Amino acid sequence: MVKVTLVPASKEAFLDAIQKFAAASKQTIRDATLEQAALACQDAAKFTPPLTMGGGGGLTNDAKKAGERAIDRDVGKVFESSTGGSADTRANRVIRRLGSLAFNNNQGLFWKLASSEAPIIAANSFVARMLSMQYKGFGTDKGFKRAKNYFNRIGSRVAGRALTSDGAPIEGTATIDSVYKPVYQRTLGRLYQNGRNVSGIKYYDKRIVQKKGELDAYIEQRQASVGAIKSGWYRALMSLPRPVINGVEKNAGSDLRAAGWITRHTSVVGQSITAFTDKSADVTIRNLSGNIHGIAYQAGVLGLVYANRIKQMPAKVQRLIAADVAKFNRK
């Protein structure tokens, strides 16, 4: 994570830099301010997560892919499909279901599951022997009571968390969402922070989804929102009057305008407020969701925007001067 500490002088330094930039670049203060406001929108989108590895490239497709991978990873902290994983993993999953059924005293479904999942249970030799058809009392009240002595210990850990009370995996994207949303909100949208799983969900607490296709569909549904928060800065950019430089209207912020995975979103509100006089220019840009769950604060977005604009304005003046010098030397 890139982090910048914003000191009170930062805004003043930024405004002072605009004054000098306008004078040196021969732009009016109005147009210099509009250009820098548009580029500040672009910077804010660039520095708002998701970012590429190392903290950059916030407008690139690599950043989009990083956001999609983060969603896949976060959802995977809460759910697993009933068919995924190795034979041992699938056996453990069935054992957890049996534990929940034993804990909830659901004898009928317990024996039905033990019978139907015998090939998978075979991966665990101890449980396979206990639940084989040769097991004394298989399918009977007496056999269930004996099995409960073992499975109750598992059931007490997982019942009500990993499975529903009847031991069945959950189904449907709406049900998946109803389970995921409270975890997402509790962790402020970041189940994985600084290389650590902070969801509070251990492996045996994961909810089991019956159909892998439904889990995949839910992940894709959430991945479709990648770039939405950044899009508020695009909306703010588009609300700005275009700066006029050397008599020509300019589309400042072209990198953000070209990032289709960001501009396609329309649900996040971005806006600008402008006021100009002969001697001053006042521009406010807003992304009404830009700091949701504190993501902008944690990434130091405001400090990075100020710092980058202060850095880039003198660099542009140098380029303008270099062009003038080259033109003079050609005479």
C-alpha positions in Angstrom: 0.0 0.0 0.0 1.3 3.5 -0.9 0.6 6.0 1.9 1.2 9.7 2.0 0.7 11.9 5.1 -1.2 15.1 4.1 0.0 18.2 6.0 -2.0 21.4 6.0 0.4 23.1 3.7 -0.4 20.7 0.9 -3.5 22.5 -0.3 -1.8 25.9 -0.1 1.2 24.6 -2.0 -1.1 23.2 -4.7 -3.0 26.5 -5.1 0.3 28.4 -5.2 1.6 26.0 -7.9 -1.5 26.6 -10.0 -0.9 30.4 -9.9 2.7 30.0 -11.0 1.7 27.4 -13.6 -0.9 29.7 -15.1 1.7 32.5 -15.4 4.5 30.4 -16.8 2.3 28.4 -19.3 0.6 31.6 -20.5 -2.9 30.2 -19.6 -5.6 32.1 -17.9 -6.0 31.2 -14.2 -9.5 29.9 -15.2 -8.2 27.5 -17.8 -5.1 26.5 -15.9 -7.4 25.6 -12.9 -9.8 23.7 -15.1 -7.0 21.7 -16.7 -5.5 20.8 -13.3 -8.9 20.0 -11.8 -9.5 17.5 -14.7 -6.1 16.0 -14.2 -6.7 15.8 -10.5 -9.9 13.8 -11.2 -7.7 11.5 -13.3 -5.1 11.2 -10.5 -7.8 10.5 -7.9 -9.1 7.6 -10.0 -5.6 6.4 -10.6 -4.7 6.3 -6.9 -8.1 4.9 -5.7 -8.0 1.0 -5.3 -7.9 -1.3 -7.1 -4.3 -0.9 -8.0 -1.7 -3.1 -9.6 0.9 -4.9 -7.6 3.2 -2.3 -6.0 0.5 0.4 -5.9 0.4 1.9 -9.4 -1.3 1.5 -12.8 -4.8 2.4 -11.3 -6.3 3.0 -14.8 -4.9 -0.1 -16.5 -6.6 -3.4 -17.2 -4.0 -4.9 -14.8 -5.7 -2.9 -12.0 -9.1 -4.2 -13.1 -7.8 -7.8 -13.0 -6.3 -7.1 -9.5 -9.7 -6.0 -8.3 -11.4 -9.1 -9.8 -8.8 -11.4 -8.1 -9.4 -9.6 -4.8 -13.2 -10.3 -5.0 -12.6 -14.0 -6.0 -10.2 -14.3 -3.0 -12.6 -12.6 -0.5 -15.6 -14.6 -1.5 -13.5 -17.7 -1.2 -12.8 -16.9 2.4 -16.5 -17.3 3.1 -17.7 -20.1 0.7 -16.6 -23.3 -1.0 -18.5 -25.4 -3.5 -19.6 -28.9 -2.6 -17.8 -30.4 -5.6 -14.5 -28.6 -5.5 -11.2 -29.8 -4.1 -9.4 -33.1 -3.6 -11.0 -36.4 -2.4 -9.9 -35.6 1.2 -11.4 -32.1 1.0 -14.7 -33.5 -0.3 -14.7 -36.1 2.4 -14.1 -33.5 5.1 -17.0 -31.5 3.7 -19.4 -34.5 3.9 -18.2 -35.2 7.5 -19.0 -31.7 8.4 -22.5 -32.2 7.1 -22.8 -35.4 9.1 -21.6 -33.6 12.1 -24.2 -30.8 11.7 -27.0 -33.4 11.2 -25.9 -35.4 14.2 -25.8 -32.2 16.3 -29.3 -31.3 15.1 -30.5 -34.8 15.7 -31.6 -35.2 12.1 -31.3 -39.0 11.9 -33.1 -39.6 8.7 -31.0 -37.3 6.6 -27.9 -38.4 8.4 -28.2 -42.0 7.3 -29.3 -40.9 3.8 -26.2 -38.8 3.4 -24.0 -41.6 4.9 -25.3 -44.0 2.3 -25.3 -41.7 -0.8 -21.9 -40.3 -0.2 -20.1 -43.6 0.7 -17.6 -43.3 -2.2 -16.5 -39.9 -1.0 -16.5 -40.9 2.7 -14.1 -43.7 1.8 -11.3 -41.1 1.7 -11.4 -41.1 5.5 -10.8 -44.7 6.6 -12.0 -44.3 10.2 -15.3 -42.7 9.2 -15.7 -45.1 6.3 -15.4 -48.1 8.6 -17.8 -46.5 11.1 -20.4 -45.8 8.4 -20.0 -48.8 6.2 -23.0 -51.0 5.5 -21.4 -53.6 7.8 -21.4 -51.2 10.7 -23.5 -52.7 13.5 -26.7 -50.7 13.7 -26.3 -48.9 10.4 -29.5 -47.0 9.8 -30.9 -47.7 13.2 -31.6 -45.6 16.3 -29.0 -47.5 18.2 -26.4 -47.0 15.5 -27.2 -43.3 15.3 -26.7 -42.8 19.0 -23.3 -44.5 18.7 -22.3 -42.3 15.7 -23.4 -39.2 17.5 -20.7 -39.7 20.1 -18.1 -38.9 17.4 -20.0 -36.6 15.1 -21.5 -34.4 17.8 -18.0 -33.0 18.5 -17.8 -32.0 14.8 -21.3 -30.7 14.8 -20.9 -28.5 17.8 -18.2 -26.6 15.9 -19.9 -26.2 12.6 -23.7 -26.3 13.2 -25.3 -23.0 12.6 -22.2 -21.6 11.0 -21.0 -23.9 8.2 -24.3 -25.4 7.4 -28.0 -24.9 7.9 -29.7 -26.9 10.6 -30.6 -29.7 8.3 -27.0 -30.0 7.1 -27.8 -29.0 3.6 -25.5 -26.7 1.5 -27.0 -23.3 0.6 -28.3 -22.7 -2.9 -29.0 -19.6 -5.1 -27.0 -16.4 -5.5 -29.5 -14.4 -3.4 -28.9 -16.8 -0.4 -25.1 -16.6 -1.0 -25.4 -12.8 -1.0 -27.4 -12.7 2.2 -24.6 -14.7 3.9 -21.7 -12.7 2.4 -23.0 -9.1 2.9 -22.8 -9.1 6.7 -19.2 -10.4 6.6 -18.3 -7.8 3.9 -19.9 -4.9 5.9 -18.3 -6.1 9.2 -14.8 -6.0 7.6 -15.6 -2.7 5.8 -15.2 -4.4 2.4 -11.7 -5.8 3.1 -11.7 -9.4 4.2 -8.0 -9.7 3.4 -5.7 -7.0 4.8 -1.9 -6.7 4.8 -1.5 -10.3 3.7 -3.9 -11.6 6.5 -7.4 -13.1 6.5 -9.3 -10.7 8.8 -12.8 -12.1 8.0 -12.9 -14.1 11.3 -14.0 -17.1 9.3 -11.8 -20.2 9.7 -11.7 -23.0 7.1 -14.3 -25.1 9.0 -16.6 -22.1 9.2 -16.9 -21.7 5.5 -20.4 -22.1 4.1 -20.9 -24.8 1.5 -22.6 -23.9 -1.8 -24.2 -26.9 -3.5 -23.6 -25.8 -7.1 -20.2 -24.4 -8.2 -21.9 -22.6 -11.1 -23.9 -20.5 -8.7 -20.9 -19.6 -6.7 -19.0 -18.7 -9.9 -22.0 -16.6 -11.0 -22.1 -14.7 -7.7 -18.4 -13.9 -8.0 -18.9 -12.7 -11.5 -21.8 -10.6 -10.3 -19.6 -8.9 -7.7 -16.7 -8.5 -10.1 -18.9 -6.6 -12.5 -18.7 -3.7 -10.0 -14.9 -3.3 -10.2 -14.1 0.3 -11.2 -17.4 1.7 -9.9 -15.9 3.8 -7.2 -13.3 5.2 -9.5 -16.1 6.2 -11.9 -17.2 8.9 -9.6 -14.1 10.8 -10.5 -14.8 10.3 -14.2 -18.3 11.8 -13.6 -16.7 14.7 -11.9 -14.3 15.2 -14.8 -17.1 15.1 -17.3 -19.0 17.8 -15.4 -16.2 20.3 -15.6 -16.1 22.9 -18.4 -13.3 22.1 -20.8 -10.2 24.3 -20.5 -9.3 26.4 -23.5 -5.5 26.4 -24.3 -4.2 28.5 -27.1 -7.8 29.0 -28.3 -8.6 25.3 -28.5 -10.8 23.3 -26.2 -8.8 20.4 -24.6 -10.0 17.0 -23.3 -7.8 17.0 -20.2 -7.7 13.6 -18.4 -7.6 11.5 -21.6 -6.3 8.4 -19.7 -9.3 8.3 -17.5 -11.7 9.0 -20.4 -10.2 6.0 -22.2 -10.5 3.5 -19.3 -13.7 1.8 -20.4 -13.9 -0.6 -17.3 -14.3 2.6 -15.2 -16.4 4.8 -17.5 -19.0 2.1 -18.1 -20.4 2.6 -14.5 -23.1 5.1 -14.0 -24.3 4.5 -10.4 -21.6 6.5 -8.5 -22.2 10.2 -8.4 -19.4 12.6 -9.2 -19.8 16.4 -9.6 -18.0 19.7 -9.7 -18.7 23.2 -8.6 -17.0 26.2 -10.4 -16.8 29.9 -9.7 -14.6 32.3 -11.7 -13.8 36.0 -11.6 -11.3 38.1 -13.4 -8.8 37.4 -10.7 -9.7 34.1 -9.2 -10.9 30.6 -10.0 -12.6 28.3 -7.5 -13.2 24.6 -8.5 -14.5 21.9 -6.2 -14.6 18.3 -7.5 -16.4 15.5 -5.6 -16.8 11.8 -5.8 -19.7 11.0 -3.4 -18.5 7.4 -2.9 -14.8 8.0 -3.3 -13.9 7.3 0.3 -16.4 4.4 1.0 -15.1 2.2 3.8 -12.1 4.7 4.1 -10.4 3.3 1.0 -9.2 6.8 -0.2 -7.9 7.7 3.3 -6.1 4.4 3.7 -4.5 4.7 0.2 -3.5 8.4 0.8 -5.4 9.5 -2.3 -5.7 13.2 -1.5 -2.1 13.6 -0.6 -1.0 11.7 -3.8 -3.2 13.9 -6.0 -1.8 17.1 -4.6 1.8 15.8 -4.7 1.4 14.6 -8.3 -0.1 17.8 -9.6 2.6 19.9 -7.9 5.2 17.7 -9.5 3.6 17.6 -13.0 2.8 21.3 -13.4 6.5 22.5 -13.3 7.4 19.6 -15.6 4.8 20.8 -18.2 6.2 24.3 -18.0 9.7 22.9 -18.7 8.3 21.1 -21.7 6.7 24.3 -23.0 9.9 26.2 -22.5 11.8 23.5 -24.2 9.5 23.8 -27.2 9.9 27.6 -27.3 13.6 27.2 -27.1 13.7 24.7 -29.9 11.5 26.9 -32.0 13.8 29.9 -31.4 16.9 27.9 -32.2 15.5 26.8 -35.6 15.2 30.4 -36.7 
